[in-house]
Amino acid sequence: MRKRNWRLIAVGSVLLVLAVLFFLSMRDMTPWSNDPAALMRTVGEVSGAVGGISLVMIVFGLIGRKAPA
């Protein structure tokens, strides 16, 4: 039986929430930008990368590690 790594799941969940909040908060900044399309492209890349890393952390946390014999 494998033991879940709850710390990895918690950190991944927090990072996922932060990535979504970053994307939504930067969306409100676009009216003041000189180039809104480039701003949202950069914000989307950054938040997508952080979101992807957090999903991998959650999956690895759910898979867990081998329980001691």
Secondary structure, 3 states (H helix, E strand, C coil): CEECCHHHHHHHHHHHHHHHHHHHHHHCCHHHCCCHHHHHHHHHHHHHHHHHHHHHHHHHHHHCEECCC
